[in-house]
């Protein structure tokens, strides 16, 4: 991935994994005998972000978010998947109550550790411009005075459409870039931050990816953070010429050889000069 033109400042780059409870990480990422109750604290000292999948399936209460906040260091961030009842429906325009229920469930208790909210759509969900815009209108800009950032995880090929990109940009929502052959993969920028899910970890590499691949993703992260765009990521549209603006970047190592995900995230952070 080609390096971009340097700018005066850059956004924050964070790297992490999906969740923190995973049996193969014990005696692999986590020290042998580490209490399960200490796993979040341990992971958060070595990574800079975690994507929470549990909020997609269940509704959590305010004390849980406050507990996560208190167990993690300053600067750490949680990305939260929105509850599936908000997005797994035939008519997205009817999701208002579910959206409000999720946003109002106490996630503001994370305070500055609240990262993007990820709205994951079913692989069968086809892009319908009218209905999708009605859904985007339901996404609140803040909760309890805390600004919200929204990332759209669209999983049907029909979203690889300039009309979708224009709509996401209008509502200032980022589009999740999924580096995988199993999902639509396009890195067109639609928000003021970048959200990437890297899904190609392999068990044969101790760090999940070969060193050169990690070097390339580190270059891409710096490029995005500095306001540029990597030259060799897939897109729907040509990026054109836009004024460089710093962007926060979230890069998660998800799926693939999941047992290697923490090592991949730490190896990326090391390349960025942010070792845990």
N, C-alpha and C positions, 0 to 999 in steps of 0.2 A: 504494500500500500504506500503510495507516494507520500512523502512528507509535504505538508502545506506551507504556505508563506507564514512566517512568524508574525504575531501581533503583540501589542504592548502588554496585554494581560490575557489570561485564559481562565476558563471555568474549572470547577473541581472535577476530578476524575475519581470515580469509585468503582471498585471491583469486588465481587462476591459470588455467592452461590444461592441456590434455592433451598430455603429452610436451614435448620441446624440439627435436626434429629434424623439420623440415618445410620442404621446398624453398621454398614461397612466402614463408616468413618471412625468407629471405635477401634482402637489399637492400630489405626492408620493415620488419620488426622488428629484425633483426640488421643491423649496419653492413656495408656492402659490403666484401668481402674478409676478414671475420672468420673465423678458422680454425674448422672444425667442432668441434674439440676444446675451443673456448672458449665454445661456445654455452650450455651449462648454466650456467657461471659468469655469463655476461652476463644470461641470463634470470632467474636467481635473485637478482640485484641489483635487478631491476625488478618482480618478482612476489614473492608470499610463499608460494606453494605450487605444486606440479605434481602432476598425476595421471599415474602411470606405467601405460601400457597394455601395454608390452612384457612385464611379468611375467605377463600373462594368457596369452600365447602361448609363452613360453620360461621355463626355469629359470635364474636368475642365480646366480652364485657369490658368496661373502662378499666377496672383494676389490672387486667391482663396487659393492656397497652402501657399503663403506668409502670408495671413491673419490668417490661422489656426496656423501657426508657431508663430505668434506674440500674439495670444490670449491664448496660453498655456504655462505652466511653464517649466523651464529647466528640462530636464530628461524625459519629456512626449514624447510618441511615437505614431505615426499613422501607422497602417498596411493598405495598400491600395489593394483592389481587382482590378486586371487588367481588362481592358475593355473586355466585353464579345466577341467582334469581334476577339480577339486574340485566344480564346480557343473554341468557339462554331462553329466549322467548320469541314467538313469531312476530309480534308487533313491538318493536323497541320503544315506540312513542308512549307505550303504556307502562314504562318502567319507573315512572316518577316516584312512587311510594317506596319501591325497593332501593332506589338510589339514595333517597333521603334516609332510609333505615340504615343502610350501610355507612354512609358518611356521618350519621349522627350516633353511631354505636360506641363512640368513645375514642376513636382513633386520634382525635386531637390531643389526647393525653400524651402522645409521643412528642409533642412540641416540635422543636427544631430537628428531631430525629425522624420526622415523617417525610419520607421520600415520595416519589410519584405513586399515584393510584393507577393500577393496571386493569383495564377493562378488556377481558378476554372473551372473544366471540367464538361461537362454535364453528368448526371447519365447514359445516353445511350452510352457514349464514351468508347469503348472497347480498352484495351491495345494492341497496335500494336508496337512492339519494334522498328522497323525501322522508322516508322513515328514519334513516340514519341521522339526518340533520335534526329531526325532532328529538332524537335521543341526545345528541350533543348539546342541545339547548337545556337539557335536564341536569347537566353536570355543573355543580356549583363552583364558583371561583374561590370560595373560602369556607371554613368551618370554625366557629368560635374564634374568629379573628385570625386564623391561621391560613395563609394562602395555600391553595391546592394546585398540584400539577397532575395532568391527566395523560396517560399513555394508552394508545389504542392497539390491542393485540388482535389484528384481523387475520383470519386464517382461511379465507377463500380467495381463489385467484381473481375473482371479479373485482376485488379491491385494488388490483394493480391497474388503476385507471386514473388519468389526470383529474377527472371529476371528483374522485375520492380525495386526492391530494389537496385540491383546492378547498374542499369542505373542511378537512382537518386543519388546514392552515387558517381558515376563517375563524375557527373556534380555538385556535392556539393549542391544539392537542398534538403531542408527539405520536409518531407511529413506531411501534416496536419493530426493530430490525432483527429478524430471526435468521441466523446463519445456519441453515439446515436445508437438506433436500426434501424434507417431509412437509414443509410449509411454504407458503409464498414468501419469497426472500427479496426484499427491496429496501434500500437504505435512504430513500428520499426523505429529506428533512421537512417536517411539517410543524414542529414546535420549536421552542427556544431551548430545548435540551435533547440529548440523544439517549435512547434506551435500546441497548443491544443484548440479545440472548444468544450466546455462543454455544452451539449444541454438538460440537464435533470432537469432544474429548475421546481419546482412545486409551485402552488399558495398557498398551505396549509402551506408552511414554509415561515416565514417572510424574511429569508435570502435565499430563493430559494431552498436550500439544507438543510438537517438535519445537525446538528453540527458535527456528526461523519464523514459524507461524506466530509464536508469541511476540517476537520482535515486530512483526507486521501489525499485529493488533495494538501493540503499544504505540506504534507510529500513528495508527488510525485514531486512537484515543486522543493523542496530543493534537492531531490535526483538527478533529472535531472540537475539542476544548478551546483551541485557539481561534475558532471561527471559520476554519477551512473545511474542506471535504476530501476524503480519500479518493484517489482516482479510480481504484479498481474494485469498488463494491457495486453490487447490482442495483439498478435504479429503473424506475418507470420513465422518468424524464431526465434530460440533460440538466445538470445543476445550474447552468448559466453563470452569470456574474452578479454576485450580491455582496453587499458590504459585510466585512468580517465582523462578527459579534461573538464574544466569548460565550461558551455554552457549557453547562454541566453535563457530564457524561457518566452513564451508569452501564457497566458491562458485567453481565452475569454469566457464569459458566453453568449451564443447565443441561440435564439429560446426557446423552452420549454415555461414556463410561463415568457415571456419576461419582464413583469412588475416587476419581482423579480430580474432581472439580475444585476442592479447596486448594490443592497444590497448583492447579492452573491459575486460579485467582491470585494466589500469593506470588507466583512467578511473574504475573503481569504487574502487580504492584511493585515488585522489586525492580523491574525494568523502568518503572515510572518514578523510581526514587522514593517509594513509599513502603518499604518493607515493614511487616508487622512485628 
